[in-house]
Amino acid sequence: MWYCFQANIGSVLFVVRILRYMKDILLRHQFYPDSYIREILSEVNNIALVGASPRPERDSFKCMEALIARGYNVIPVNPNEQDNLILGRLCYGSLKAIKKPIDMVDIFRSSEAAFGITEDAVNIGVQVIWMQLGIRNFAAAKLAEDSGLKVVMDRCPKIELEKNILD
């Protein structure tokens, strides 16, 4: 019976540590200072937009268009559009297929897909993971931060740029 009690205390302590970490990461990603967003958007140039769409009514198309208009080099990524052009840019089937350096990965996929995309991004040496509005994946954020990347969740760079954050 004593062993059972010890095992339960160990389990409780483990859960408490996990909850503390989750609280820390949750608080870190609830609010981003303008200076943090400004720093990211002023330092990056090559952006891989995962989930890019050739359809003008889609948010990913509008975001890509706005980023290009602001001078960013945006590389569309979508396996269904591989080797096609989106806004005049060659679309790749995966992050691994891109042979040039990428500064930031902008994720226009589900929260569940964000972890795998983040793994690929870490492996190709990006500096920033940016998850679009409505996309939050704390495991992906932890992986990215533990690998030295900056992370933004549940934000849109187009909207941030419209706030004239760089001016």
C-alpha positions as CSV (number, residue, x, y, z in Angstrom):
1,M,0.0,0.0,0.0
2,W,2.9,2.4,0.8
3,Y,4.3,1.9,-2.7
4,C,0.9,2.7,-4.2
5,F,0.9,6.0,-2.2
6,Q,4.4,6.9,-3.4
7,A,3.5,6.2,-7.0
8,N,0.4,8.4,-6.7
9,I,2.4,11.3,-5.2
10,G,5.0,11.0,-8.0
11,S,2.2,11.1,-10.6
12,V,0.6,14.1,-8.9
13,L,3.9,16.0,-8.8
14,F,4.5,15.2,-12.5
15,V,1.0,16.6,-13.4
16,V,1.7,19.7,-11.3
17,R,5.0,20.3,-13.2
18,I,3.2,19.9,-16.5
19,L,0.4,22.3,-15.4
20,R,2.9,24.9,-14.3
21,Y,4.7,24.7,-17.7
22,M,1.4,24.9,-19.6
23,K,0.5,28.0,-17.5
24,D,3.8,29.6,-18.4
25,I,3.5,28.9,-22.1
26,L,-0.2,29.9,-22.1
27,L,0.6,33.3,-20.5
28,R,3.5,33.9,-22.8
29,H,1.3,33.4,-25.8
30,Q,-1.8,35.3,-24.6
31,F,-0.3,38.7,-25.4
32,Y,2.5,39.7,-27.7
33,P,4.1,43.2,-27.2
34,D,4.1,45.3,-30.3
35,S,7.9,45.3,-30.0
36,Y,8.1,41.5,-30.4
37,I,5.8,41.6,-33.5
38,R,7.8,44.5,-34.9
39,E,11.1,42.8,-34.3
40,I,9.9,39.6,-36.2
41,L,8.3,41.5,-39.1
42,S,11.4,43.7,-39.5
43,E,13.9,40.9,-39.4
44,V,12.3,38.3,-41.7
45,N,12.4,38.4,-45.5
46,N,11.8,34.9,-46.8
47,I,8.4,33.6,-45.7
48,A,7.1,30.1,-46.5
49,L,3.3,30.3,-46.4
50,V,2.0,26.7,-45.7
51,G,-1.5,26.2,-46.8
52,A,-1.3,28.7,-49.7
53,S,-4.3,28.9,-52.0
54,P,-4.6,30.1,-55.6
55,R,-8.2,31.2,-54.8
56,P,-8.5,35.0,-54.3
57,E,-11.3,34.7,-51.8
58,R,-9.2,32.7,-49.4
59,D,-7.5,34.3,-46.5
60,S,-4.2,32.7,-47.3
61,F,-4.2,34.3,-50.8
62,K,-5.0,37.7,-49.3
63,C,-2.3,37.4,-46.7
64,M,0.3,36.3,-49.3
65,E,-0.7,39.2,-51.6
66,A,-0.3,41.7,-48.7
67,L,3.0,40.3,-47.7
68,I,4.3,40.4,-51.2
69,A,3.1,44.0,-51.6
70,R,5.1,44.9,-48.4
71,G,8.3,43.5,-50.0
72,Y,8.5,40.1,-48.4
73,N,9.6,37.1,-50.5
74,V,6.7,34.7,-50.0
75,I,7.0,31.1,-51.0
76,P,3.7,29.2,-51.2
77,V,3.6,25.7,-49.9
78,N,0.7,23.3,-50.7
79,P,1.1,19.7,-51.9
80,N,-2.2,20.0,-53.9
81,E,-0.7,23.0,-55.8
82,Q,2.9,21.8,-56.2
83,D,4.7,23.2,-59.3
84,N,1.8,25.6,-60.0
85,L,2.1,29.3,-59.6
86,I,0.3,31.3,-56.9
87,L,0.5,35.0,-57.4
88,G,3.4,34.4,-59.8
89,R,5.3,32.3,-57.3
90,L,6.2,28.7,-57.7
91,C,4.4,26.5,-55.1
92,Y,6.2,23.8,-53.3
93,G,4.8,20.6,-52.0
94,S,6.5,20.7,-48.6
95,L,8.9,22.9,-46.6
96,K,11.7,20.3,-47.2
97,A,11.4,20.8,-51.0
98,I,12.4,24.5,-50.7
99,K,16.1,24.8,-51.3
100,K,16.6,28.5,-50.3
101,P,16.8,29.7,-46.7
102,I,13.5,30.4,-45.0
103,D,13.2,33.0,-42.2
104,M,9.6,32.4,-41.2
105,V,6.9,29.8,-41.7
106,D,3.4,31.2,-41.7
107,I,0.9,28.3,-41.0
108,F,-2.5,28.4,-42.6
109,R,-3.4,24.9,-41.6
110,S,-5.3,23.4,-38.7
111,S,-4.0,23.5,-35.1
112,E,-3.5,19.7,-35.3
113,A,-1.3,20.1,-38.4
114,A,0.9,22.8,-36.8
115,F,3.1,20.4,-34.9
116,G,4.2,18.4,-37.9
117,I,4.8,21.6,-39.8
118,T,6.8,23.0,-36.9
119,E,8.9,19.8,-36.8
120,D,9.7,20.4,-40.5
121,A,10.4,24.0,-39.9
122,V,12.9,23.3,-37.1
123,N,14.6,20.8,-39.3
124,I,15.2,23.3,-42.1
125,G,16.5,26.0,-39.8
126,V,13.8,28.7,-39.8
127,Q,13.8,31.5,-37.2
128,V,10.1,32.1,-36.7
129,I,6.9,30.0,-36.5
130,W,3.8,32.1,-37.1
131,M,0.4,30.4,-36.6
132,Q,-2.5,32.2,-38.2
133,L,-5.8,33.4,-36.5
134,G,-7.5,30.6,-34.8
135,I,-4.4,28.4,-34.8
136,R,-2.9,27.5,-31.5
137,N,-0.7,24.5,-30.7
138,F,1.2,24.6,-27.5
139,A,3.2,21.5,-28.2
140,A,4.4,23.0,-31.4
141,A,5.2,26.3,-29.6
142,K,7.2,24.4,-27.0
143,L,9.1,22.5,-29.7
144,A,9.9,25.7,-31.6
145,E,10.9,27.6,-28.5
146,D,13.1,24.7,-27.2
147,S,14.8,24.8,-30.6
148,G,15.5,28.6,-30.3
149,L,12.7,29.8,-32.6
150,K,10.4,32.7,-32.0
151,V,6.7,31.9,-32.0
152,V,3.5,33.7,-32.7
153,M,0.1,32.0,-32.4
154,D,-3.4,33.2,-33.3
155,R,-2.3,36.3,-35.2
156,C,-2.1,37.4,-38.8
157,P,1.0,39.2,-40.2
158,K,-1.3,41.0,-42.7
159,I,-3.4,42.5,-39.9
160,E,-0.3,43.4,-37.9
161,L,1.2,45.2,-40.9
162,E,-2.1,47.0,-41.4
163,K,-1.7,48.5,-37.9
164,N,1.5,50.1,-39.3
165,I,3.5,48.3,-36.7
166,L,6.7,48.9,-38.7
167,D,6.2,52.6,-39.1
